[in-house]
Amino acid sequence: MKILGIALALIGLAAGPVLAGQCPALIKQITDQTSNRLDTGANAARELVREADALHKAGKHAESEAKAEAAAREARINLIKK
């Protein structure tokens, strides 16, 4: 039972950096696809991306990813995830 607990803890620790790596990729996709657009969806998405980037830098990766997904929905962008 101890071994199972240790194994789960190690898996949890290993998953953190993986999730952290997805935020910048999502943010870049949205930024690239909204940079030339002037519509309200793109403007709203750019604001949400700024918030997602701040969350990423604060170490709140799950919240950052959720914010990036909201930005993509706002701009009607299909994100490519790892």
Secondary structure, DSSP 8 states (H G I E B T S, - for coil): -HHHHHHHHHHHHHHHHHHHHHHHHHHHHHHHHHTT--SHHHHHHHHHHHHHHHHHHTT-HHHHHHHHHHHHHHHT------
